[in-house]
């Protein structure tokens, strides 16, 4: 998780586990260290990303470009994470499973652990937590009647 970013999903974007498009095993999307050089500030979500599969050796990269307004952006449309795809290459997330008639997905094991801890809580925070990942979870995941099934699905994913 990226420190100092708050509770948003972007905090988990430095490591995204996806299905390799070549061999279907677990591949990693990472943010190369210092992708834009020392003098350039870091813009979360608008950094170079590298796809690597350890099993078959596939490697790809995408790089943002400076736009007319001097901001960094990708030339392609970023994918919608609600579909269970990574934002940068559009590949299926590796950590996803059907649960309670819905698709449940996670960027990486840190993301999975955070959600698991939240689901296990009997008393959950209220108030101004609207920017957190927990507040953005679908209602079906937060319902107490689904708690046991959601936790079983999370345990199954952790054993992959």
Residue pairs with C-beta under 8 A, 6 or more apart in sequence:
1 11
1 12
1 14
1 110
1 111
2 10
2 11
2 12
2 13
2 14
2 44
5 11
5 44
6 131
6 132
7 129
7 131
7 132
7 133
7 134
8 131
8 132
8 133
9 81
9 107
9 111
9 133
9 136
10 44
10 45
11 133
12 107
12 108
12 110
12 111
13 31
13 44
13 45
13 87
13 107
14 30
14 31
15 28
15 29
15 30
15 107
15 108
15 110
16 28
16 29
16 86
16 87
16 88
16 93
16 107
16 108
17 26
17 27
17 28
17 29
17 93
17 94
17 95
17 107
17 108
17 109
18 26
18 27
18 28
18 29
18 51
18 86
18 89
18 91
18 92
18 93
18 94
19 25
19 26
19 27
19 91
19 92
19 93
19 94
20 26
20 27
20 53
20 55
20 56
20 58
20 91
21 58
21 91
22 53
22 56
22 58
23 53
23 55
23 56
23 58
25 53
25 55
25 56
26 53
26 55
26 94
26 160
27 51
27 52
27 53
27 54
27 55
27 58
27 91
27 94
28 51
28 52
28 53
28 54
29 49
29 50
29 51
29 86
29 88
29 89
29 91
30 49
30 50
30 52
31 47
31 48
31 49
31 50
32 48
32 50
32 61
35 47
35 48
35 63
36 42
36 47
36 48
36 72
43 71
43 72
45 78
45 87
46 64
46 71
46 72
46 73
46 74
47 64
47 72
48 61
48 62
48 63
48 64
49 61
49 62
49 88
49 89
50 59
50 60
50 61
51 58
51 59
51 60
51 61
51 88
51 89
51 91
52 58
52 59
53 59
60 89
62 74
62 76
62 88
62 89
64 72
64 73
64 74
65 72
65 73
65 74
65 75
66 72
67 73
74 88
78 87
78 88
79 85
79 86
79 87
79 88
79 89
79 90
81 87
84 92
84 93
84 96
84 103
84 105
85 91
85 92
85 93
86 93
86 107
93 105
93 106
93 107
94 160
95 105
95 106
95 107
95 108
95 109
95 111
95 112
95 157
95 160
96 103
96 104
96 105
96 106
96 157
97 103
97 104
97 105
97 153
97 156
97 157
98 104
98 153
99 141
99 146
99 149
99 150
99 153
100 140
100 141
100 146
100 149
100 150
101 140
102 138
102 140
102 141
104 141
104 150
104 153
104 154
106 112
106 115
106 157
109 158
111 133
112 154
112 157
112 158
114 133
114 134
115 133
115 134
115 137
115 141
115 154
116 151
116 154
118 124
118 134
118 137
119 141
119 142
119 147
119 150
119 151
119 154
120 147
120 151
124 134
124 142
125 134
129 135
140 146
141 150
